[in-house]
Amino acid sequence: MARLDEQRPFIPVNIAVLTVSDTRTAANDTSGDTLVERIGKAGHRVAARAIEKDETGAIETLLRRWIADPEIDVVITTGGTGITGRDVTPEAFERVMEKRIEGFGELFRMLSYQKIGTSTMQSRAIGGVAGGTYLFALPGSTGAVKDGWDDILVWQLDNRHRPCNLVELMPRLQEHLKPAAE
């Protein structure tokens, strides 16, 4: 069973939050607000926040900018993961990801199934890595954001989480770019 090793000092990470929506604004972005509040409560820093329309190119451009920013360790998006014609967040992720984290989407849907049943099959939640930055796309509902953060990300983004966590892997995410030792 997973646990927190209280002997280890907590290491905060810098997280960018992107809401993908054709209709949300700063005034009514409840999912983004929920995510920002939970990130702060967990002791992490919100390094950037934006709202972007459901347009693959625009999402990709922002993701690339945040991936290139050394002050951003993790990008979490909310919205655009459904199956309608305007839902394009996973497509934008596919354009930038170097590696997929298959287990993230699988685990999200497994946990979601316990709450919303077979409707969870409509979620295309996805996780990955690009340029040493973790990328996670959550559905746009406030409930989905709570589930994704409270049941998965808060634990995996805590370096004290045992038996393992994503934070302790951060220094190794770009080791493929280092020259091989002779």
KAQUIHU-V765569 format. One record per backbone hydrogen bond with DSSP energy under -0.5 kcal/mol. CO is the residue of the C=O (numbers start at 1). NH is the residue of the N-H. E is the energy in kcal/mol with one decimal. If there is no record, write none. Layout:
co:CO nh:NH e:E
co:CO nh:NH e:E
This chain:
co:3 nh:162 e:-3.4
co:4 nh:6 e:-1.1
co:5 nh:8 e:-1.7
co:10 nh:12 e:-0.6
co:13 nh:15 e:-0.6
co:13 nh:45 e:-2.2
co:14 nh:73 e:-2.3
co:14 nh:74 e:-1.9
co:15 nh:47 e:-2.1
co:15 nh:48 e:-0.9
co:16 nh:76 e:-2.8
co:17 nh:50 e:-2.1
co:18 nh:20 e:-0.6
co:18 nh:78 e:-2.3
co:19 nh:21 e:-0.7
co:19 nh:52 e:-2.8
co:25 nh:28 e:-0.9
co:25 nh:29 e:-0.7
co:28 nh:30 e:-1.9
co:29 nh:33 e:-2.6
co:30 nh:34 e:-2.4
co:31 nh:35 e:-2.2
co:32 nh:36 e:-2.7
co:33 nh:37 e:-2.5
co:34 nh:38 e:-2.2
co:35 nh:39 e:-2.5
co:36 nh:40 e:-2.2
co:37 nh:41 e:-2.3
co:38 nh:42 e:-1.7
co:39 nh:44 e:-2.1
co:40 nh:43 e:-1.4
co:45 nh:15 e:-3.2
co:45 nh:47 e:-0.9
co:48 nh:17 e:-2.4
co:50 nh:19 e:-2.6
co:52 nh:21 e:-2.5
co:53 nh:55 e:-2.5
co:55 nh:59 e:-2.5
co:56 nh:60 e:-2.8
co:57 nh:61 e:-2.4
co:58 nh:62 e:-2.0
co:59 nh:63 e:-2.8
co:60 nh:64 e:-2.8
co:61 nh:65 e:-1.9
co:62 nh:66 e:-2.5
co:63 nh:67 e:-2.9
co:64 nh:68 e:-1.9
co:65 nh:69 e:-0.6
co:66 nh:69 e:-0.6
co:68 nh:70 e:-0.6
co:69 nh:72 e:-1.9
co:71 nh:73 e:-0.5
co:73 nh:134 e:-2.3
co:74 nh:16 e:-2.9
co:75 nh:136 e:-2.5
co:76 nh:18 e:-2.3
co:77 nh:138 e:-2.9
co:78 nh:20 e:-2.8
co:80 nh:89 e:-1.9
co:80 nh:90 e:-0.6
co:81 nh:124 e:-1.7
co:84 nh:87 e:-1.2
co:86 nh:88 e:-0.9
co:88 nh:92 e:-2.0
co:89 nh:93 e:-2.4
co:90 nh:94 e:-2.4
co:91 nh:95 e:-1.2
co:92 nh:96 e:-0.7
co:93 nh:96 e:-1.2
co:93 nh:97 e:-2.6
co:99 nh:129 e:-2.6
co:100 nh:102 e:-0.8
co:101 nh:104 e:-1.6
co:101 nh:105 e:-0.8
co:102 nh:106 e:-1.8
co:103 nh:107 e:-2.9
co:104 nh:108 e:-2.8
co:105 nh:109 e:-2.4
co:106 nh:110 e:-2.1
co:107 nh:111 e:-2.6
co:108 nh:112 e:-2.7
co:109 nh:113 e:-2.2
co:110 nh:114 e:-0.9
co:112 nh:115 e:-1.6
co:112 nh:116 e:-3.1
co:113 nh:117 e:-1.8
co:116 nh:119 e:-1.3
co:117 nh:120 e:-1.9
co:118 nh:121 e:-1.9
co:119 nh:122 e:-1.9
co:120 nh:123 e:-2.0
co:126 nh:137 e:-3.2
co:127 nh:101 e:-2.8
co:128 nh:135 e:-2.9
co:129 nh:98 e:-3.1
co:129 nh:99 e:-1.8
co:130 nh:133 e:-2.2
co:133 nh:130 e:-2.2
co:134 nh:75 e:-2.7
co:135 nh:128 e:-2.5
co:136 nh:77 e:-3.0
co:136 nh:138 e:-0.6
co:137 nh:126 e:-1.2
co:138 nh:79 e:-2.4
co:141 nh:145 e:-2.1
co:142 nh:146 e:-2.4
co:143 nh:147 e:-2.5
co:144 nh:148 e:-2.9
co:145 nh:149 e:-2.6
co:146 nh:150 e:-2.9
co:147 nh:151 e:-2.0
co:148 nh:152 e:-0.8
co:148 nh:153 e:-2.6
co:149 nh:154 e:-2.9
co:152 nh:155 e:-0.8
co:152 nh:156 e:-2.3
co:153 nh:157 e:-2.2
co:155 nh:158 e:-1.4
co:156 nh:166 e:-1.9
co:156 nh:167 e:-0.9
co:157 nh:159 e:-0.6
co:158 nh:161 e:-2.2
co:160 nh:5 e:-2.8
co:162 nh:3 e:-1.9
co:166 nh:169 e:-0.8
co:166 nh:170 e:-0.7
co:167 nh:170 e:-1.2
co:169 nh:172 e:-1.9
co:169 nh:173 e:-0.6
co:170 nh:173 e:-1.4
co:172 nh:175 e:-1.5
co:174 nh:177 e:-2.0
co:175 nh:178 e:-1.1
